Amino acid sequence: MEKLLSTIIVNYNSDKDLKFLIPTITDQSDEVIIVDNGSEDGSFEIACAFPEVTVIRTGKNLGYAGGANLGILMSKGKYIAILNPDTYFTRDYFKILIEKMEDDEKIGSITGKLLRFDKKTIDTTGQFRRLSDRPRERGYGRRDKGQYKTGEVFSVCGAAALYRRSALESVKDENGYFDGRYFAFFEDFDLGWRLRKRGWKAWYMENAVGFHRRGGGKRGSSLPYLKLSPWLKAVTLRNYWLTIRKNETFWGFILRFPFILGRSVLVLLSLLWTPSAFGYLIKELRR
């Protein structure tokens, strides 16, 4: 029997965050599925302590994309929320989003206003597409003044995204709903771009409010690219190029090439600080 809302949390070593997140979503969801990507910090045991939660233990780290795909396959909801564990939500967050999706059947994905844990700094109000074909989290690091109004966006951030199941099914291919080759980074932007090409809209609702730890609430802070492991640096650049190759049109690529080239050169120069990343990049490009 189809449920209204399935919530999927992709977890990896986030024991402290799960304790706060789960109670904020169990009353809003018909089913909650936690995909544990081989955590070693007690996350699995914490998740199992909530009897209303279904826990899937993968035994290894499938990444965000792989974990999300597994959760979607196991879920039964008409609408599917995919969450990072370092989030939590107001009591009517998903109610507001679902009411909008019920009202407009062309909306394939939707998000609310995500603030940092200080409840003042914006994490994202939806994604937009830069000239270099990278995602821009609108409002990222800015003080929230109610400046971003409800309306259409390019795509939604995977930290707290709500999708229509039929939209996900319309873009599913041999690599899954999210492209399982991505592991992490750019997979939400790629999915949003593919949904747009199929005619689905992405939407932002300013009156639905959630919270995301990213950056710990400090203005403009994030996980710097230079602090990623050499392998993740390589994966991020590979995913950037893969997203362009999959989704950009010929003429779109020609028009945006100077911006794409400039961004690629900057990232490649940054890899000089970690030469081993070049080796990982070659391996990833051969996959």
C-alpha positions in Angstrom: 0.0 0.0 0.0 1.4 3.4 -1.0 2.2 5.8 1.8 2.1 9.6 1.6 5.6 10.4 2.8 8.7 8.3 3.1 11.8 9.9 4.7 15.2 8.5 4.0 18.3 9.5 6.0 21.7 8.6 4.6 23.9 8.2 7.6 27.6 7.8 8.1 29.1 8.2 11.6 26.6 10.8 12.7 25.5 9.4 16.1 25.0 12.8 17.8 23.0 14.3 15.0 20.6 11.3 14.6 19.5 11.8 18.2 18.1 15.2 17.3 16.9 14.6 13.8 14.8 11.5 14.3 12.2 12.9 16.8 11.6 15.9 14.4 10.5 13.7 11.5 8.8 10.6 12.9 5.5 12.6 13.5 5.7 14.0 9.9 6.5 10.8 8.0 4.6 7.6 7.3 7.8 5.7 7.3 11.4 6.6 8.2 14.3 4.7 6.6 17.9 5.1 7.8 20.5 3.8 5.4 23.6 3.3 7.5 26.7 3.4 5.3 28.9 1.2 7.5 29.1 3.6 10.5 31.5 2.7 13.3 30.5 5.3 15.9 27.3 3.8 17.4 25.0 5.3 14.8 23.4 2.0 13.9 22.6 1.2 17.5 21.1 4.7 18.1 18.9 4.3 15.0 17.7 0.9 16.1 16.6 2.4 19.4 13.8 4.1 17.6 11.2 1.3 17.0 9.3 3.4 14.4 12.4 3.5 12.2 13.5 1.0 9.6 17.3 0.6 9.5 19.3 -0.7 6.6 22.9 -1.6 7.3 24.9 -1.6 4.1 28.2 -2.9 5.6 30.2 -0.4 3.6 30.1 3.2 2.6 27.9 3.5 -0.6 28.2 7.3 -0.5 25.2 9.7 -0.5 24.0 8.6 -4.0 24.2 4.9 -3.4 22.6 5.1 0.0 19.8 7.3 -1.2 19.1 5.0 -4.1 18.9 2.0 -1.8 16.5 3.9 0.5 14.3 4.9 -2.4 14.0 1.3 -3.6 12.9 0.2 -0.1 10.4 3.1 0.4 6.7 3.1 -0.4 5.8 6.8 -0.3 4.2 9.0 -3.0 6.7 11.6 -1.8 10.2 10.9 -0.8 12.4 13.1 1.5 16.1 12.5 1.3 18.0 14.0 4.3 21.4 14.5 5.6 21.7 13.4 9.3 22.9 16.9 10.4 19.5 18.4 9.8 16.3 18.9 11.8 12.9 20.5 11.0 10.0 22.5 12.3 6.8 20.5 12.9 5.0 21.5 9.8 8.0 21.5 7.4 6.9 18.6 5.2 3.2 19.3 5.5 3.8 22.7 3.9 5.9 21.2 1.1 3.5 18.3 0.4 0.5 20.7 0.2 2.3 22.7 -2.5 3.2 19.5 -4.4 -0.4 18.3 -4.2 -1.5 21.7 -5.6 0.9 21.6 -8.5 1.5 18.3 -10.2 4.4 19.7 -12.3 6.6 20.1 -9.2 9.0 17.2 -9.1 11.2 18.5 -6.2 10.8 21.0 -3.5 12.7 22.5 -0.5 12.1 24.9 2.3 14.4 27.5 3.8 17.4 25.8 5.4 19.2 27.8 8.1 22.4 27.0 10.0 22.1 25.9 13.6 22.4 29.5 14.7 18.9 30.0 13.2 20.0 33.2 11.6 22.3 32.3 8.8 21.0 30.9 5.5 22.4 27.5 4.3 20.3 27.3 1.1 17.0 28.5 -0.3 17.4 26.4 -3.4 20.0 25.8 -6.0 20.7 27.9 -9.1 23.1 27.2 -12.0 26.2 29.3 -12.4 27.7 30.2 -15.7 30.4 27.6 -15.1 27.6 24.9 -14.8 28.1 24.6 -11.0 25.4 24.8 -8.4 24.9 27.9 -6.4 23.2 27.6 -3.0 21.1 30.7 -3.0 21.7 32.9 0.1 24.6 30.6 1.3 26.2 32.2 4.4 24.0 35.3 4.4 21.9 36.6 7.3 18.3 35.6 6.9 16.1 38.7 6.4 13.3 37.0 4.5 14.8 38.2 1.3 14.2 35.1 -0.7 10.5 34.5 -1.7 8.6 31.4 -2.6 9.0 30.4 -6.2 10.8 28.3 -8.8 14.5 27.4 -8.4 16.8 25.4 -10.7 17.2 22.4 -8.3 17.2 21.6 -4.6 20.0 20.8 -2.2 20.3 17.1 -1.3 20.7 17.9 2.4 16.9 18.2 2.7 15.2 17.5 -0.6 11.6 16.3 -1.2 10.8 14.5 -4.4 7.7 13.2 -6.1 8.2 9.5 -6.7 6.8 9.6 -10.2 9.4 12.3 -11.0 12.2 10.1 -9.7 10.9 7.2 -11.7 10.8 9.3 -14.9 14.6 9.9 -14.8 15.8 6.6 -13.3 18.3 4.8 -15.5 21.0 2.1 -15.2 22.8 4.2 -12.7 19.8 4.7 -10.4 17.7 7.7 -9.4 20.7 9.6 -8.2 23.7 8.6 -10.4 25.5 6.0 -8.3 28.8 6.8 -9.9 28.9 10.1 -8.0 29.4 8.8 -4.5 29.2 12.4 -3.1 29.1 16.0 -4.5 27.1 17.2 -7.5 24.6 14.2 -7.4 21.7 16.4 -6.2 22.5 19.1 -8.9 22.7 16.4 -11.6 19.4 14.9 -10.5 17.7 18.3 -10.5 19.1 19.1 -14.0 17.8 15.8 -15.3 14.4 16.4 -13.8 14.2 19.8 -15.5 15.0 18.3 -18.8 12.0 16.0 -18.3 9.8 18.9 -17.7 9.6 18.9 -13.9 9.8 22.0 -11.8 11.8 22.6 -8.7 10.3 24.8 -6.0 11.2 26.8 -2.9 8.8 27.5 0.0 9.9 30.3 2.3 7.5 29.4 5.1 8.9 25.8 5.6 12.0 26.0 7.8 14.6 23.5 8.5 18.1 23.6 9.9 21.5 22.2 8.6 24.7 22.0 10.6 27.0 22.7 7.7 29.5 25.3 8.7 28.4 25.2 12.3 26.3 28.4 11.9 29.3 30.7 11.1 28.7 33.2 8.3 30.0 32.1 5.0 31.9 29.1 6.3 31.8 25.6 4.7 34.0 22.6 4.3 36.8 24.1 2.1 37.7 22.1 -1.0 41.4 22.2 0.1 40.5 20.2 3.3 39.0 17.3 1.4 40.9 14.1 1.1 42.9 13.7 -2.2 40.4 11.1 -3.3 37.4 13.3 -2.7 39.0 16.2 -4.5 39.4 14.0 -7.5 35.8 12.7 -7.2 34.5 16.3 -7.0 36.2 17.4 -10.1 35.2 14.2 -12.0 31.6 14.7 -10.9 31.7 18.3 -12.1 32.8 17.3 -15.6 30.4 14.3 -15.6 27.5 16.5 -14.8 28.3 18.8 -17.7 28.8 15.9 -20.1 25.5 14.3 -19.2 23.3 17.4 -19.2 24.8 20.4 -21.1 23.7 21.0 -24.7 26.3 21.4 -27.5 25.6 25.2 -27.9 25.3 25.6 -24.1 28.7 24.2 -23.7 30.2 26.4 -26.4 28.7 29.5 -24.8 29.7 28.6 -21.2 33.1 27.1 -22.2 35.2 30.1 -20.9 33.6 29.8 -17.5 33.9 26.0 -17.4 37.5 26.2 -18.4 38.3 28.9 -15.9 36.8 26.9 -13.1 38.5 23.7 -14.1 41.9 25.3 -14.3 41.5 26.8 -10.8 40.6 23.4 -9.4 43.4 21.7 -11.2 45.9 24.3 -9.9 44.6 23.7 -6.3 45.4 20.0 -6.7 49.1 21.0 -6.8 48.9 21.1 -3.0 48.0 17.4 -3.0 49.7 15.7 -6.0 48.2 12.3 -5.1 44.8 13.7 -6.2 46.0 13.7 -9.8 46.5 9.9 -9.6 43.0 9.5 -8.1 41.6 11.8 -10.8 43.0 9.6 -13.6 41.6 6.5 -12.0 38.2 8.1 -11.6 38.1 9.3 -15.2 38.8 5.8 -16.4 35.8 4.3 -14.6 
